[in-house]
Amino acid sequence: MEKHAATRHIAIIDACTMSVLGLQKLLTHTSGNQCQIHVFRNSAEFLAELHRWPCFAVIYAISCARGSRKDSSYLLKSVARLAPQARRIVISDDRREAGLIRDLSPVSLHGILCKSAAISDLSAQLQGLLQVFPSPQENIINGGCRGATPGLSPTERVILYYMAEGLSIPEIAAHLARNTKTIRAHKFNAMTKLGVSTDTDLLCAADMLHYSPIRGNLYLSSRVKMN
């Protein structure tokens, strides 16, 4: 009895006041008085307070800003290390972004939801994510996203990483000792696999790779043979 009545501490990381108010209302509706909500504007604020209470779930609402995507990747990786028991949930702007998050998140997630979904659907999905269930990695709730796209090759990941760092195609080619035609071909392959058609969408994907494990293996990955 006591275990089920224990307070669940849920953190919301969202810089938008209106979005926070909506999430608080949904969480109160789904969890009632068993839920204590903590609101933060970014990962730094949240991580500074994480030691103060046992975190049951972290909900990161990604905005359209590039900094938000990078910040979300950093936070998710930090939570997986510092509070592995916490549910890791991301709320994206739309299904396209949700699909990229699913494919490129640096750690496994419990759920990926979309702001564009109906309120009733968001409420039901949140309620499901806050229930007790076994291995979170095996039963991810993805808010209606379609099946996973083919995985990126190590070379494609390196190119996207350098794009997120601000390097141009000629600069990436010089860094990897390859010609620009080869780099553009790999860039096109990555766009096809990820289902994106513009450089803006590809940069969104590149931002999500910023804190992925590839960062520590750039030398090795950059030596991968490019066919």
Backbone as ProteinMPNN parsed JSONL, in Angstrom:
{"seq_chain_A": "MEKHAATRHIAIIDACTMSVLGLQKLLTHTSGNQCQIHVFRNSAEFLAELHRWPCFAVIYAISCARGSRKDSSYLLKSVARLAPQARRIVISDDRREAGLIRDLSPVSLHGILCKSAAISDLSAQLQGLLQVFPSPQENIINGGCRGATPGLSPTERVILYYMAEGLSIPEIAAHLARNTKTIRAHKFNAMTKLGVSTDTDLLCAADMLHYSPIRGNLYLSSRVKMN", "coords_chain_A": {"N_chain_A": [[0.827, -1.201, 0.0], [1.844, 1.32, 0.887], [3.876, 1.645, -0.901], [2.58, 2.033, -3.352], [1.307, 4.391, -2.823], [3.245, 6.263, -2.653], [4.839, 9.393, -3.304], [5.306, 10.528, -6.589], [7.913, 11.952, -8.187], [8.087, 14.147, -10.779], [9.781, 15.574, -13.428], [9.609, 18.409, -15.491], [11.027, 19.678, -18.349], [11.036, 22.518, -19.984], [10.899, 25.422, -21.852], [8.767, 26.979, -22.506], [6.105, 28.701, -21.205], [3.289, 28.382, -21.554], [3.144, 25.824, -22.621], [4.137, 24.345, -20.48], [2.129, 24.751, -18.565], [0.034, 23.384, -19.787], [1.044, 20.751, -19.787], [1.297, 20.308, -17.029], [-1.388, 20.283, -16.302], [-2.287, 18.014, -17.689], [-0.733, 16.014, -16.438], [-1.576, 16.185, -13.797], [-4.181, 15.37, -14.142], [-3.793, 12.71, -14.955], [-2.248, 11.551, -12.923], [-3.023, 12.564, -10.481], [-3.007, 13.331, -6.957], [-0.752, 11.892, -6.369], [1.423, 12.762, -7.64], [4.203, 14.914, -7.841], [5.194, 17.81, -9.303], [8.008, 19.169, -10.916], [9.41, 21.997, -12.377], [11.555, 23.065, -14.973], [13.727, 25.162, -16.937], [15.815, 24.357, -18.55], [18.418, 21.857, -19.129], [20.574, 22.29, -17.376], [19.499, 23.598, -15.108], [17.793, 21.566, -14.173], [19.563, 19.359, -13.659], [21.071, 20.397, -11.614], [19.367, 20.199, -9.482], [18.674, 17.576, -9.266], [19.622, 15.768, -7.313], [18.084, 16.197, -5.078], [15.653, 14.864, -4.821], [14.002, 11.681, -5.394], [13.839, 10.879, -8.67], [11.125, 10.129, -10.657], [10.188, 10.392, -13.282], [11.245, 12.039, -16.28], [10.376, 14.631, -18.342], [10.993, 15.972, -21.363], [10.36, 18.713, -23.283], [10.857, 19.479, -26.482], [11.843, 22.394, -28.19], [11.647, 24.43, -31.207], [14.138, 25.461, -31.513], [17.648, 25.159, -32.196], [19.382, 24.917, -30.044], [17.809, 23.754, -28.103], [17.406, 21.128, -29.015], [20.003, 20.059, -28.882], [20.428, 20.386, -26.154], [18.507, 18.662, -25.12], [19.494, 16.154, -25.881], [21.856, 16.057, -24.384], [20.792, 16.147, -21.78], [19.206, 13.781, -21.66], [21.131, 11.779, -21.917], [22.596, 12.296, -19.603], [20.688, 11.816, -17.578], [20.231, 9.086, -17.948], [22.592, 8.118, -16.957], [22.868, 9.212, -14.346], [20.407, 8.889, -13.065], [19.176, 6.231, -13.618], [16.815, 4.869, -13.155], [14.734, 6.531, -13.742], [11.943, 7.449, -15.778], [12.304, 8.236, -19.154], [11.175, 10.638, -21.181], [10.218, 12.216, -24.168], [8.886, 15.1, -25.73], [7.967, 16.055, -28.841], [7.787, 18.461, -31.592], [6.427, 17.596, -33.898], [5.514, 14.666, -35.911], [7.574, 14.108, -37.705], [9.901, 15.143, -36.482], [9.741, 13.6, -34.18], [10.244, 11.055, -35.192], [12.946, 11.312, -35.929], [14.096, 11.726, -33.434], [13.57, 9.267, -32.24], [15.203, 7.605, -33.792], [17.774, 8.655, -33.428], [18.395, 9.322, -30.809], [20.702, 9.57, -28.079], [20.435, 7.741, -26.039], [18.3, 5.02, -24.934], [14.739, 5.454, -24.924], [11.738, 5.895, -22.978], [9.393, 6.908, -23.949], [8.095, 8.735, -26.772], [6.452, 11.535, -27.575], [4.081, 13.603, -29.392], [3.52, 17.065, -29.844], [1.627, 17.841, -31.619], [-0.369, 16.001, -31.499], [-3.725, 14.921, -30.619], [-5.284, 16.211, -27.635], [-6.561, 14.293, -26.049], [-5.281, 11.978, -26.887], [-2.62, 12.484, -26.119], [-2.961, 12.587, -23.348], [-3.766, 9.95, -22.782], [-1.485, 8.571, -23.626], [0.502, 9.59, -21.909], [-0.513, 8.671, -19.487], [-0.221, 5.932, -19.84], [2.586, 5.767, -19.94], [3.28, 6.432, -17.363], [2.492, 4.348, -15.856], [3.271, 1.266, -14.125], [5.533, -0.766, -15.688], [7.411, -3.402, -17.351], [10.65, -3.793, -18.832], [11.593, -0.765, -20.122], [12.77, -0.125, -22.556], [11.858, -2.016, -24.316], [9.16, -1.613, -24.716], [8.412, 0.878, -25.903], [6.511, 3.842, -26.071], [5.477, 5.56, -28.777], [3.894, 7.61, -29.74], [2.538, 7.366, -32.193], [4.433, 7.291, -34.208], [6.032, 6.02, -37.131], [7.562, 2.874, -38.195], [11.038, 2.089, -37.499], [13.678, 3.715, -39.291], [16.197, 2.63, -41.682], [19.402, 2.016, -40.208], [21.967, 4.482, -39.704], [25.179, 4.578, -41.255], [28.52, 4.308, -39.819], [30.15, 6.249, -41.067], [28.268, 8.05, -42.13], [27.168, 8.991, -39.772], [29.388, 10.325, -38.687], [29.681, 12.398, -40.533], [27.258, 13.801, -40.152], [27.632, 14.538, -37.523], [29.786, 16.36, -37.724], [28.533, 18.268, -39.289], [26.714, 19.298, -37.453], [28.511, 20.546, -35.839], [29.082, 22.725, -37.306], [30.639, 22.615, -39.588], [31.33, 22.946, -43.075], [30.515, 21.227, -46.187], [32.88, 21.079, -47.892], [34.82, 21.484, -45.852], [34.386, 19.272, -44.191], [35.058, 17.247, -45.986], [37.776, 17.781, -46.326], [38.676, 17.326, -43.727], [38.198, 14.607, -43.437], [39.74, 13.619, -45.402], [38.686, 13.132, -47.986], [36.952, 13.5, -51.141], [34.664, 16.165, -52.073], [32.466, 15.285, -53.531], [32.089, 12.627, -52.744], [31.457, 12.984, -50.032], [29.058, 14.425, -50.271], [27.488, 12.459, -51.443], [27.247, 10.587, -49.374], [25.931, 12.194, -47.574], [23.497, 12.542, -48.921], [22.585, 9.881, -48.869], [22.191, 9.579, -46.133], [20.099, 11.404, -45.729], [18.1, 10.161, -47.203], [17.735, 7.748, -45.769], [16.851, 8.767, -43.329], [14.551, 9.967, -44.049], [14.266, 12.676, -44.694], [14.139, 15.811, -46.481], [15.294, 18.266, -46.726], [18.056, 20.502, -46.006], [17.74, 21.754, -43.589], [16.126, 20.019, -42.058], [17.882, 17.89, -41.971], [19.936, 18.984, -40.486], [18.653, 19.196, -38.082], [18.566, 16.508, -37.366], [21.311, 16.099, -37.178], [21.968, 17.669, -34.974], [20.929, 16.127, -32.908], [22.725, 14.112, -32.731], [24.821, 15.114, -31.382], [25.632, 14.532, -28.731], [26.009, 11.848, -28.845], [27.496, 8.502, -28.604], [29.378, 8.526, -30.635], [30.974, 10.703, -30.523], [33.274, 10.242, -29.041], [34.663, 8.621, -30.707], [35.594, 9.621, -33.102], [37.98, 9.632, -34.549], [38.42, 6.935, -35.171], [36.019, 6.364, -36.572], [36.231, 8.129, -38.675], [38.017, 6.946, -40.249], [36.712, 4.967, -41.501], [36.102, 3.027, -44.339], [34.988, 4.572, -47.299], [32.675, 3.814, -49.621]], "CA_chain_A": [[0.0, 0.0, 0.0], [2.67, 2.501, 0.992], [4.674, 1.783, -2.11], [1.748, 2.572, -4.413], [0.878, 5.734, -2.442], [4.412, 7.132, -2.591], [4.826, 10.522, -4.23], [6.126, 10.395, -7.781], [8.499, 13.235, -8.579], [8.172, 14.228, -12.232], [10.407, 16.818, -13.874], [9.299, 18.92, -16.822], [12.015, 20.627, -18.858], [10.324, 23.206, -21.066], [11.085, 26.864, -21.73], [7.516, 27.652, -22.878], [5.191, 28.739, -20.064], [1.991, 27.827, -21.923], [3.325, 24.377, -22.773], [4.282, 23.811, -19.123], [0.807, 24.747, -17.942], [-0.725, 22.285, -20.393], [1.59, 19.487, -19.287], [0.927, 20.177, -15.618], [-2.804, 19.916, -16.252], [-2.391, 16.617, -18.117], [-0.132, 15.152, -15.423], [-2.478, 16.196, -12.638], [-5.345, 14.565, -14.519], [-3.443, 11.297, -15.057], [-1.599, 11.023, -11.722], [-3.673, 13.062, -9.277], [-2.166, 13.842, -5.871], [0.452, 11.07, -6.213], [2.45, 13.351, -8.493], [4.754, 16.231, -7.537], [5.802, 18.264, -10.55], [9.098, 20.143, -10.831], [9.546, 22.623, -13.688], [12.863, 23.654, -15.257], [13.819, 25.738, -18.279], [16.851, 23.686, -19.336], [19.044, 20.717, -18.463], [21.452, 22.741, -16.288], [18.66, 23.827, -13.923], [17.311, 20.28, -13.684], [20.646, 18.537, -13.124], [21.51, 21.002, -10.352], [18.407, 19.849, -8.435], [18.339, 16.153, -9.355], [19.989, 15.039, -6.106], [17.213, 16.56, -3.968], [14.492, 13.979, -4.715], [14.068, 10.531, -6.312], [13.134, 11.249, -9.896], [10.343, 9.042, -11.255], [10.113, 10.59, -14.726], [11.721, 13.298, -16.842], [9.693, 14.94, -19.597], [11.661, 17.083, -22.035], [9.613, 19.232, -24.432], [11.822, 20.105, -27.381], [11.349, 23.518, -28.981], [12.191, 24.441, -32.565], [15.487, 26.025, -31.488], [18.726, 24.169, -32.259], [19.931, 24.716, -28.71], [16.92, 22.85, -27.363], [17.666, 19.748, -29.445], [21.275, 19.653, -28.292], [20.246, 20.323, -24.706], [17.739, 17.45, -24.807], [20.396, 15.003, -26.003], [22.744, 16.083, -23.223], [20.032, 15.805, -20.582], [18.796, 12.369, -21.694], [22.308, 10.966, -21.634], [22.941, 12.51, -18.19], [19.692, 11.133, -16.75], [20.474, 7.651, -18.054], [23.76, 7.804, -16.131], [22.717, 9.64, -12.956], [19.133, 8.397, -12.514], [18.738, 5.241, -14.613], [15.463, 4.38, -12.86], [13.748, 7.528, -14.165], [11.359, 7.34, -17.112], [12.809, 9.274, -20.05], [10.101, 10.932, -22.134], [10.444, 13.413, -24.981], [7.743, 15.604, -26.485], [8.465, 16.743, -30.037], [6.827, 19.349, -32.245], [5.606, 16.864, -34.862], [5.924, 13.278, -36.12], [8.868, 14.062, -38.381], [10.927, 15.304, -35.452], [9.651, 12.437, -33.29], [10.941, 9.945, -35.841], [14.382, 11.56, -35.833], [14.482, 11.495, -32.042], [13.552, 7.828, -32.02], [16.325, 6.968, -34.467], [19.078, 9.251, -33.15], [18.618, 9.627, -29.398], [21.926, 8.941, -27.572], [20.069, 6.664, -25.11], [16.952, 4.509, -25.145], [13.691, 6.28, -24.324], [10.497, 5.22, -22.601], [8.3, 7.385, -24.775], [8.248, 9.917, -27.613], [5.116, 12.038, -27.859], [4.024, 14.734, -30.318], [2.662, 18.179, -29.457], [0.556, 17.973, -32.602], [-1.403, 14.986, -31.255], [-4.918, 15.373, -29.895], [-5.107, 16.238, -26.182], [-7.001, 13.011, -25.495], [-4.231, 10.996, -27.168], [-1.485, 12.8, -25.243], [-3.328, 12.206, -21.99], [-3.735, 8.488, -22.697], [-0.094, 8.123, -23.758], [1.181, 9.914, -20.655], [-1.016, 7.761, -18.462], [0.443, 4.649, -20.071], [4.001, 5.869, -19.605], [3.463, 6.579, -15.921], [2.123, 3.098, -15.204], [4.395, 0.355, -13.889], [5.683, -1.775, -16.724], [8.781, -3.934, -17.32], [11.721, -3.162, -19.593], [11.097, 0.388, -20.879], [13.308, -0.108, -23.902], [11.153, -2.955, -25.167], [7.77, -1.225, -24.919], [8.389, 2.328, -26.049], [5.313, 4.467, -26.61], [6.062, 6.535, -29.685], [2.982, 8.638, -30.185], [2.075, 7.204, -33.557], [5.51, 7.309, -35.187], [6.122, 4.795, -37.917], [8.681, 1.994, -37.888], [12.372, 2.674, -37.548], [14.342, 3.798, -40.576], [17.475, 1.905, -41.681], [20.41, 2.696, -39.407], [23.025, 5.221, -40.381], [26.504, 3.978, -41.184], [29.442, 5.126, -39.023], [30.585, 7.39, -41.86], [27.167, 9.006, -42.191], [27.069, 9.612, -38.45], [30.494, 11.263, -38.554], [29.373, 13.571, -41.353], [26.208, 14.555, -39.471], [28.219, 15.145, -36.323], [30.546, 17.542, -38.124], [27.565, 19.281, -39.724], [26.202, 19.938, -36.235], [29.587, 21.386, -35.32], [29.17, 23.912, -38.146], [31.555, 22.458, -40.712], [30.744, 22.863, -44.406], [30.863, 20.001, -46.907], [34.321, 21.087, -48.217], [35.615, 21.341, -44.625], [34.266, 17.865, -43.772], [35.844, 16.466, -46.937], [39.195, 17.974, -46.01], [38.943, 16.699, -42.439], [38.184, 13.15, -43.602], [40.616, 13.297, -46.527], [37.866, 12.611, -49.079], [36.487, 14.588, -51.995], [33.334, 16.666, -51.732], [31.442, 14.465, -54.189], [31.855, 11.469, -51.877], [30.766, 13.453, -48.822], [27.673, 14.747, -50.64], [26.789, 11.197, -51.688], [26.907, 10.038, -48.063], [24.907, 13.084, -47.022], [22.24, 12.19, -49.579], [22.172, 8.572, -48.34], [21.679, 9.811, -44.777], [18.804, 12.058, -45.872], [17.152, 9.137, -47.666], [17.468, 6.831, -44.659], [16.122, 9.467, -42.282], [13.282, 10.442, -44.585], [14.224, 14.141, -44.728], [14.362, 16.311, -47.839], [15.943, 19.583, -46.703], [19.229, 20.619, -45.144], [17.268, 22.152, -42.256], [15.723, 18.803, -41.347], [19.082, 17.087, -41.734], [20.648, 19.629, -39.381], [17.921, 18.789, -36.874], [19.074, 15.176, -37.04], [22.714, 16.238, -36.786], [21.997, 18.194, -33.61], [20.616, 15.054, -31.965], [23.902, 13.243, -32.628], [25.904, 15.876, -30.758], [26.106, 13.869, -27.514], [25.978, 10.402, -29.025], [28.814, 7.897, -28.351], [30.31, 8.73, -31.741], [31.866, 11.821, -30.22], [34.535, 9.74, -28.537], [35.262, 7.689, -31.655], [35.656, 10.283, -34.395], [39.182, 9.242, -35.295], [38.174, 5.599, -35.698], [34.945, 6.425, -37.55], [36.646, 8.893, -39.84], [38.852, 6.079, -41.071], [35.882, 3.95, -42.127], [36.205, 3.077, -45.796], [33.819, 5.119, -47.962], [32.521, 3.214, -50.946]], "C_chain_A": [[0.865, 1.256, 0.0], [3.455, 2.748, -0.284], [3.861, 2.447, -3.213], [1.331, 4.006, -4.111], [2.035, 6.731, -2.42], [4.321, 8.222, -3.649], [5.772, 10.262, -5.395], [6.616, 11.778, -8.199], [8.732, 13.234, -10.09], [8.718, 15.584, -12.632], [9.964, 17.146, -15.297], [10.396, 19.903, -17.21], [11.418, 21.26, -20.103], [10.447, 24.702, -20.839], [9.811, 27.65, -22.022], [6.502, 27.572, -21.736], [3.846, 28.094, -20.384], [2.057, 26.309, -22.058], [3.425, 23.706, -21.401], [2.928, 23.714, -18.441], [-0.052, 23.608, -18.486], [-0.262, 20.934, -19.885], [1.222, 19.255, -17.825], [-0.533, 19.738, -15.471], [-3.001, 18.455, -16.631], [-1.867, 15.666, -17.044], [-1.003, 15.075, -14.173], [-3.693, 15.32, -12.907], [-5.012, 13.073, -14.507], [-2.91, 10.712, -13.754], [-2.207, 11.513, -10.418], [-2.684, 13.558, -8.235], [-0.943, 12.966, -5.589], [1.654, 11.69, -6.919], [2.892, 14.721, -7.982], [5.58, 16.683, -8.734], [6.858, 19.334, -10.278], [9.348, 20.689, -12.233], [10.903, 23.299, -13.827], [12.894, 24.157, -16.692], [14.838, 25.031, -19.159], [17.503, 22.589, -18.506], [19.905, 21.141, -17.28], [20.654, 22.95, -15.006], [18.211, 22.5, -13.324], [18.424, 19.48, -13.013], [21.173, 19.083, -11.803], [20.614, 20.597, -9.182], [18.135, 18.349, -8.344], [18.605, 15.384, -8.069], [19.006, 15.249, -4.946], [16.027, 15.624, -3.774], [14.633, 12.828, -5.701], [13.211, 10.792, -7.545], [12.431, 10.038, -10.511], [10.298, 9.165, -12.781], [10.638, 11.966, -15.101], [11.033, 13.491, -18.185], [10.363, 16.163, -20.211], [10.843, 17.482, -23.267], [10.58, 20.016, -25.315], [11.159, 21.251, -28.142], [11.996, 23.475, -30.358], [13.634, 24.959, -32.615], [16.542, 24.919, -31.496], [19.283, 23.867, -30.877], [19.106, 23.749, -27.891], [17.178, 21.397, -27.738], [18.971, 19.226, -28.851], [21.153, 19.473, -26.786], [19.501, 19.053, -24.314], [18.622, 16.213, -24.879], [21.333, 14.907, -24.806], [22.004, 15.634, -21.968], [19.684, 14.319, -20.55], [19.97, 11.453, -21.372], [22.714, 11.092, -20.16], [21.982, 11.774, -17.268], [19.909, 9.62, -16.784], [21.632, 7.218, -17.165], [23.509, 8.075, -14.65], [21.449, 9.119, -12.28], [18.531, 7.384, -13.472], [17.327, 4.717, -14.376], [14.381, 5.319, -13.395], [13.235, 7.244, -15.576], [11.854, 8.516, -17.951], [11.798, 9.478, -21.182], [10.417, 12.231, -22.861], [9.143, 13.798, -25.679], [8.289, 16.46, -27.627], [7.381, 17.634, -30.636], [5.882, 18.586, -33.174], [6.169, 15.457, -35.058], [7.275, 13.163, -36.812], [9.999, 14.152, -37.366], [10.926, 14.115, -34.498], [10.382, 11.24, -33.875], [12.446, 10.091, -35.766], [14.884, 11.311, -34.416], [14.566, 10.004, -31.764], [14.798, 7.159, -32.601], [17.685, 7.428, -33.962], [19.333, 9.601, -31.691], [19.869, 8.902, -28.89], [21.66, 7.811, -26.581], [18.66, 6.179, -25.452], [15.942, 5.364, -24.379], [12.491, 5.431, -23.961], [9.344, 5.657, -23.491], [8.662, 8.624, -25.568], [6.848, 10.355, -28.02], [5.198, 13.257, -28.772], [3.072, 15.809, -29.82], [1.464, 18.313, -30.379], [-0.562, 16.952, -32.4], [-2.582, 15.592, -30.506], [-4.674, 15.293, -28.387], [-5.485, 14.902, -25.558], [-5.947, 11.932, -25.716], [-3.017, 11.224, -26.278], [-1.753, 12.358, -23.812], [-3.234, 10.696, -21.808], [-2.306, 7.959, -22.765], [0.702, 8.415, -22.491], [0.761, 8.97, -19.541], [-0.362, 6.394, -18.603], [1.904, 4.671, -19.664], [4.256, 5.946, -18.11], [2.969, 5.37, -15.137], [3.372, 2.257, -14.991], [4.424, -0.67, -15.007], [7.137, -2.242, -16.74], [9.737, -3.136, -18.194], [11.23, -2.007, -20.463], [11.584, 0.403, -22.314], [12.511, -0.996, -24.851], [9.747, -2.493, -25.519], [7.623, 0.283, -25.042], [7.063, 2.786, -26.641], [5.78, 5.614, -27.483], [5.068, 7.489, -30.308], [2.593, 8.56, -31.642], [3.162, 7.252, -34.611], [5.599, 5.971, -35.905], [7.38, 4.018, -37.555], [10.026, 2.655, -38.119], [12.923, 2.683, -38.962], [15.63, 2.986, -40.509], [18.534, 2.695, -40.93], [21.444, 3.407, -40.257], [24.349, 4.476, -40.24], [27.402, 4.85, -40.313], [29.907, 6.382, -39.769], [29.511, 8.464, -41.927], [26.995, 9.721, -40.858], [28.179, 10.631, -38.224], [30.198, 12.545, -39.327], [28.304, 14.423, -40.686], [26.752, 15.236, -38.216], [28.971, 16.424, -36.685], [29.641, 18.644, -38.658], [27.012, 20.039, -38.523], [27.244, 20.851, -35.608], [29.813, 22.634, -36.175], [30.104, 23.808, -39.327], [30.778, 22.375, -42.029], [31.152, 21.546, -45.064], [32.344, 19.997, -47.311], [35.216, 20.892, -46.981], [35.567, 19.906, -44.112], [35.111, 16.989, -44.679], [37.333, 16.58, -46.638], [39.561, 17.26, -44.721], [39.027, 15.179, -42.566], [39.056, 12.679, -44.768], [39.847, 12.6, -47.652], [37.415, 13.786, -49.943], [35.047, 14.965, -51.667], [32.22, 15.844, -52.362], [31.085, 13.255, -53.337], [31.079, 11.861, -50.626], [29.309, 13.768, -49.136], [26.855, 13.484, -50.889], [26.363, 10.561, -50.368], [25.84, 10.89, -47.37], [23.54, 12.757, -47.619], [21.708, 10.853, -49.066], [21.571, 8.73, -46.942], [20.291, 10.452, -44.834], [17.732, 11.05, -46.295], [16.759, 8.205, -46.533], [16.6, 7.486, -43.581], [14.782, 10.017, -42.76], [13.142, 11.951, -44.575], [14.602, 14.625, -46.122], [15.044, 17.673, -47.883], [17.149, 19.56, -45.777], [18.832, 20.999, -43.72], [16.876, 20.934, -41.432], [16.931, 17.921, -41.048], [19.895, 17.672, -40.587], [19.979, 19.318, -38.048], [18.415, 17.421, -36.414], [20.515, 15.252, -36.544], [22.839, 16.743, -35.351], [21.791, 17.088, -32.586], [21.78, 14.077, -31.806], [25.024, 13.882, -31.816], [26.488, 15.171, -29.54], [26.034, 12.352, -27.623], [27.374, 9.837, -28.806], [29.836, 8.148, -29.442], [31.332, 9.814, -31.442], [33.228, 11.349, -29.746], [35.264, 8.836, -29.508], [35.4, 8.304, -33.045], [36.865, 9.836, -35.214], [38.956, 7.888, -35.956], [37.14, 5.648, -36.812], [35.374, 7.135, -38.821], [37.542, 8.076, -40.762], [38.056, 4.95, -41.723], [35.952, 4.105, -43.635], [34.911, 3.579, -46.395], [33.747, 4.558, -49.375], [31.753, 4.144, -51.875]], "O_chain_A": [[0.64, 2.16, -0.804], [3.673, 3.887, -0.695], [4.365, 3.314, -3.927], [1.032, 4.766, -5.032], [1.82, 7.921, -2.191], [3.797, 8.007, -4.742], [6.907, 9.826, -5.199], [5.821, 12.66, -8.523], [9.487, 12.412, -10.609], [8.188, 16.62, -12.23], [9.945, 16.287, -16.179], [10.664, 20.856, -16.478], [11.307, 20.618, -21.148], [10.135, 25.197, -19.756], [9.774, 28.862, -21.809], [6.092, 26.478, -21.348], [3.317, 27.337, -19.57], [1.135, 25.6, -21.656], [2.866, 22.63, -21.187], [2.617, 22.704, -17.809], [-0.774, 22.95, -17.737], [-1.082, 20.066, -19.585], [0.877, 18.14, -17.433], [-0.86, 18.919, -14.612], [-3.771, 17.737, -15.994], [-2.48, 14.634, -16.771], [-1.141, 14.011, -13.569], [-4.176, 14.618, -12.018], [-5.84, 12.257, -14.1], [-3.088, 9.522, -13.491], [-1.94, 10.945, -9.359], [-1.65, 14.133, -8.574], [-0.176, 13.259, -4.672], [2.773, 11.191, -6.803], [2.058, 15.588, -7.72], [6.541, 16.023, -9.127], [6.632, 20.275, -9.517], [9.483, 19.914, -13.18], [11.351, 24.011, -12.928], [12.18, 23.647, -17.556], [14.744, 25.095, -20.385], [17.183, 22.411, -17.331], [19.965, 20.427, -16.278], [21.084, 22.526, -13.933], [18.244, 22.325, -12.105], [18.238, 18.976, -11.905], [21.665, 18.325, -10.966], [21.038, 20.644, -8.027], [17.435, 17.904, -7.434], [17.882, 14.436, -7.763], [19.089, 14.549, -3.937], [15.447, 15.581, -2.69], [15.3, 12.966, -6.726], [11.989, 10.91, -7.448], [13.073, 9.042, -10.844], [10.364, 8.16, -13.489], [10.498, 12.929, -14.347], [11.098, 12.625, -19.057], [10.309, 17.257, -19.649], [10.658, 16.68, -24.183], [11.059, 21.084, -24.934], [10.058, 21.102, -28.672], [12.8, 22.587, -30.644], [14.275, 24.895, -33.664], [16.354, 23.87, -30.88], [19.616, 22.724, -30.565], [19.646, 23.005, -27.073], [17.171, 20.525, -26.87], [19.037, 18.092, -28.377], [21.702, 18.532, -26.214], [19.817, 18.433, -23.299], [18.513, 15.321, -24.038], [21.577, 13.822, -24.278], [22.523, 14.838, -21.185], [19.852, 13.668, -19.519], [19.821, 10.472, -20.645], [23.128, 10.11, -19.543], [22.409, 11.172, -16.283], [19.783, 8.951, -15.759], [21.657, 6.089, -16.676], [23.888, 7.274, -13.796], [21.422, 8.932, -11.064], [17.49, 7.644, -14.076], [16.705, 4.18, -15.292], [13.219, 4.923, -13.486], [13.999, 6.848, -16.456], [11.823, 9.661, -17.501], [11.598, 8.601, -22.023], [10.83, 13.217, -22.25], [8.399, 12.941, -26.156], [8.979, 17.455, -27.404], [6.217, 17.573, -30.243], [4.689, 18.883, -33.237], [7.176, 15.095, -34.449], [8.037, 12.234, -36.544], [10.933, 13.35, -37.383], [11.985, 13.67, -34.055], [11.055, 10.499, -33.158], [13.155, 9.106, -35.561], [15.964, 10.754, -34.22], [15.512, 9.532, -31.132], [15.376, 6.263, -31.986], [18.658, 6.679, -34.053], [20.397, 10.13, -31.368], [20.081, 7.739, -29.233], [22.551, 7.007, -26.306], [17.921, 6.85, -26.172], [16.251, 5.921, -23.326], [12.252, 4.381, -24.558], [8.428, 4.88, -23.759], [9.436, 9.463, -25.108], [6.144, 9.633, -28.725], [6.257, 13.869, -28.909], [1.947, 15.509, -29.418], [0.417, 18.829, -29.986], [-1.596, 17.032, -33.063], [-2.461, 16.628, -29.853], [-3.948, 14.417, -27.917], [-4.81, 14.428, -24.643], [-5.735, 11.076, -24.857], [-2.447, 10.272, -25.744], [-0.87, 11.818, -23.146], [-2.694, 10.214, -20.812], [-1.952, 7.018, -22.055], [1.491, 7.58, -22.048], [1.59, 8.524, -18.747], [0.007, 5.77, -17.608], [2.407, 3.698, -19.103], [5.329, 5.568, -17.64], [3.018, 5.357, -13.907], [4.409, 2.508, -15.606], [3.436, -1.366, -15.241], [8.009, -1.558, -16.203], [9.625, -1.913, -18.274], [10.524, -2.238, -21.445], [10.884, 0.893, -23.2], [12.491, -0.753, -26.058], [9.191, -2.937, -26.524], [6.8, 0.891, -24.358], [6.556, 2.191, -27.592], [6.413, 6.548, -26.991], [5.376, 8.12, -31.319], [2.342, 9.59, -32.268], [2.854, 7.254, -35.803], [5.276, 4.925, -35.342], [8.167, 4.45, -36.712], [10.136, 3.649, -38.838], [12.667, 1.765, -39.742], [16.114, 2.681, -39.42], [18.559, 3.924, -41.009], [21.753, 2.993, -41.374], [24.601, 3.826, -39.226], [27.084, 6.017, -40.085], [30.041, 7.45, -39.171], [29.806, 9.652, -41.796], [26.71, 10.918, -40.822], [27.943, 11.685, -37.633], [30.439, 13.646, -38.832], [28.427, 15.647, -40.655], [26.378, 16.364, -37.894], [28.809, 17.452, -36.026], [29.945, 19.826, -38.5], [26.858, 21.26, -38.563], [26.901, 21.817, -34.926], [30.623, 23.495, -35.829], [30.347, 24.803, -40.01], [29.692, 21.797, -42.08], [32.025, 20.838, -44.563], [33.017, 18.99, -47.09], [36.243, 20.218, -47.055], [36.578, 19.375, -43.651], [35.805, 16.089, -44.205], [38.061, 15.59, -46.692], [40.63, 16.657, -44.623], [39.828, 14.538, -41.886], [39.102, 11.488, -45.079], [40.308, 11.599, -48.201], [37.491, 14.937, -49.515], [34.309, 14.187, -51.063], [31.14, 15.721, -51.784], [29.913, 12.897, -53.222], [30.158, 11.158, -50.21], [28.419, 13.421, -48.36], [25.664, 13.443, -50.581], [25.248, 10.053, -50.253], [24.966, 10.373, -46.674], [22.541, 12.702, -46.9], [20.505, 10.71, -48.851], [20.57, 8.095, -46.611], [19.406, 10.078, -44.065], [16.604, 11.085, -45.804], [15.579, 7.904, -46.356], [15.728, 6.843, -42.997], [13.974, 10.48, -41.955], [12.03, 12.468, -44.461], [15.303, 13.93, -46.858], [15.341, 18.181, -48.965], [17.255, 18.717, -44.887], [19.501, 20.616, -42.76], [17.239, 20.82, -40.261], [16.996, 17.281, -39.999], [20.48, 16.928, -39.799], [20.644, 19.193, -37.02], [18.651, 17.201, -35.226], [20.893, 14.554, -35.604], [23.71, 16.299, -34.604], [22.405, 17.103, -31.519], [21.813, 13.301, -30.851], [26.061, 13.259, -31.59], [27.701, 15.201, -29.331], [26.001, 11.653, -26.611], [28.347, 10.59, -28.817], [31.036, 8.002, -29.21], [32.414, 9.845, -32.027], [34.237, 11.997, -30.025], [36.345, 8.332, -29.203], [35.333, 7.596, -34.05], [36.775, 9.682, -36.432], [39.253, 7.702, -37.136], [37.338, 5.057, -37.873], [34.934, 6.784, -39.916], [37.794, 8.459, -41.904], [38.617, 4.09, -42.402], [35.868, 5.222, -44.146], [33.839, 3.082, -46.05], [34.625, 4.791, -50.206], [31.526, 3.807, -53.037]]}, "name": "protein", "num_of_chains": 1, "seq": "MEKHAATRHIAIIDACTMSVLGLQKLLTHTSGNQCQIHVFRNSAEFLAELHRWPCFAVIYAISCARGSRKDSSYLLKSVARLAPQARRIVISDDRREAGLIRDLSPVSLHGILCKSAAISDLSAQLQGLLQVFPSPQENIINGGCRGATPGLSPTERVILYYMAEGLSIPEIAAHLARNTKTIRAHKFNAMTKLGVSTDTDLLCAADMLHYSPIRGNLYLSSRVKMN"}
